[in-house]
Amino acid sequence: MTVSGPPKVERLVNLTIALLESRRPLTFADIKRKTGFYGQSDAESARRMFERDKDELRQLGVPIEIRDSLYGDEPGYVVSRARYELSDIDLTIEEVSALALAMRLAAAEGTRLAFAKLAARAPDPVGDHDVRLSVAVDVAPLEAIADAVIGRQTVSFDYRNADGVADLRRVDPYAVVQRGSNWYLVGHDHVRDDVRTFRFDRMLSQPRAVTSAEAFTRPDDVDVRAAIQGPEHPGEAILVASSPTARWALEARGAVAQPWPRNTHQAPEGWTACELQGFEPRRDVSWLVSLGPDVRVLAPPSVAEMVAEAASNILCRHTGECTGPSTESASNKDQS
Amino acid sequence: MSRATEDVARMLTLIPWLLERQGASLSEIATAFGVSELTIRRDLEHLDYCGLPGLGGGDLFEVDLIGDRVLVNMADELRRPLKPTASEALRLVVALDAVTEVLGADIPALRSAMGKVRDALGIPERLVDVLPSGQTPIVAQVRDAVTSQRQIELEYVGRGDRDPRRRRVDPWSLRLDDGVWYLYAYDHGAQGPRTFRCDRMVAIEIQDEIATTAPEETFEPPRYQRSTGDDYVVVEVDRNARWFIDAVEPETVEERSDGTAQVALWTDSLPWVARLVMMGCGSIEAAAPQQLRSMIVALAQAIADPAAPIKGDVAYTAATESKDA
């Protein structure tokens, strides 16, 4: 640390002002003259100090650009006011009060300064409201991709898919989504020429922007939630017998009670029959299997067979008694 | 980010904020920026030395503290705040979205404000989405109960539970954490504070009775904590069943080059692990303990014959009774 000279915060603020105020790119010599800083006798270390300051300001979001200067091959530095300034948002007093309330309720970390920026030129909030609500969202996984998603830059990264196969992807990032504790990137995969979903924890390298900003147009009709849930299948209707304890699990999926079919086994005490629409065997059989003997598929026979086949695969794996050829399981919980 | 960098970020916002609010008090400023008055005093001292005299065409900033009121002049270079960074903007929108989801109906201005904020930050709707879909109706009911401070009757399925159980609770607060909505409440049955996941609520009924307990501030999302008597489980997963690793909190994961893995974990509920293994339909094998293996074999045998008579509750109980709490 240099003993003489102004504290670092003053240096960084003044460097920002100098770059912001100048109408032409400033060389390092210009900056030294304008700010009165970086005048150490050791030119090398002065230059290094400037480079560090410049990087720290960029980290804060100060858009320092490098241009050719008017003189020789010294690079020139400039900050465009249009890229630096947050334009006025024109919030009404009701709106700014609502936002202030939401901010206070959310009590999310690391948002206070961003809100102060938004509200800097808006009226002061009024009123109060007492709801106990808090929001904790850890957006740390997004740091690497935030600029690309907002600035519409194509990114590339190494990715291991659900089957464990790794390759390099090139993606136009459309949206980021959190479900449970997983973060997903939804975007257009260049090689596969299709909208795909990528889990952040399966990225083997940090996504790196490979184009400049506004490299693609975000389509209006991408249904991000649908992309996360996987392709929609029309599915089929199945008839299921359910024990009293499994009924809630079926009802949570929209099952509707039906009369107990006459041509089947007698209903044990408390058991009911219900119909489940939109059943997609490849996706949903594993869920039925997990309910165990609490449910029994009554129709169609093909689905009942799939449950039985899963049971025999489980038995084969755990007892060594294998009947017939073991097939690939119906478990298909993941995408991409 | 270093301390000095953070200070600079705040000071670049402080100037435009103060230019709009000449005469603001130190305590107002400290509140708006979420720092101490002492920090604001130090910021102001630094800012008094900022500005570019002479050659820059400008002058030093004039920062005056009269009593506890602050006046700023000659700082027009910084009349507008610096744009939030991309990750700042995302974080802000995510938090505001979550509140809007819960309170948007009560506070219409919040929705219109969010539209303007999105435009200003360049974040269209659906660019970032952390709200679990399909939970909104239950969350809205819980929100109403929290607001009106009335008791709730819950039908709730705990993690190790096979079926929902009724609970009477005083709703204290609602929290979105890691993509899951939680209700923090006083459980009258258990006679203590409990945390409930909204996605495990089967039904909720708001009662006429007012909550009788005062909310406690501490909120921790429930995490599995090992206690004596818990089981150590070892499971083999095929490469198409790797979702299992995410569904549990593994103690260790041993990856193999062919994409399979051996997963070890502690659990207080073997039936819960058995359910997950069953879900693998043969692509997951419970290696230990023996009790878990037997449970799975019994469950699989009970569903192996689609033509057998339905045995009702007998089969499930037989399969899991050895250790079902």
Interface residues (C-beta under 8 A of the other chain):
Chain A: P6 P7 K8 V9 E10 L12 V13 N14 T16 I17 A18 L20 E21 R33 K34 T35 E56 L57 Q59 L60 G61 V62 R83 Y84 E85 L86 S87 D88 I89 D90 L91 T92 E94 E95 V96 S97 A98 L99 L101 A102 M103 L105 A106 A108 G110 T111 R112 L113 A114 F115 A116 K117 L118 A119 A120 R121 D124 H129 V131 R132 L133 S134 V135 A136 V137 D138 V139 L142 E143 A146 D147 V149 I150 G151 A162 D163 G164 V165 Y174 A175 V176 V177 Q178 R179 G180 S181 N182 R218 V222 V224 R225 A241 S243 P244 T245 A246 W248 E251 A252 H265 Q266 A267 P268 E269 G270 W271 V285 S286 W287 V289 S290 G292 P293 D294 R296 V297 P301 A304 E305 V307 A308 A310 A311 S312 N313 I314 L315 C316 R317 H318 T319 S326 E328 S329 A330 S331 N332 K333 D334
Chain B: M1 S2 A4 T5 D7 V8 A9 R10 M11 L12 T13 P16 W17 E20 R21 A32 F33 G34 H46 L47 Y49 C50 G51 L52 L55 G56 G57 G58 E77 L78 R80 P81 L82 K83 P84 T85 A86 S87 E88 A89 L90 R91 L92 V94 A95 L96 A98 V99 T100 V102 L103 D106 I107 A109 L110 S112 A113 K116 V117 A120 L121 G122 I123 P124 R126 L127 V128 D129 V130 P132 S133 R143 V146 T147 E155 V157 R162 D163 P164 W172 S173 L174 R175 L176 D177 D178 G179 V180 V202 P215 F219 D238 R239 N240 A241 R242 W243 D246 D258 G259 R275 L276 V277 M278 M279 G280 C281 G282 S283 I284 E285 A286 R293 I296 V297 L299 A300 Q301 A302 I303 A304 D305 P306 P309 I310 K311 G312 D313 A315 Y316 A319
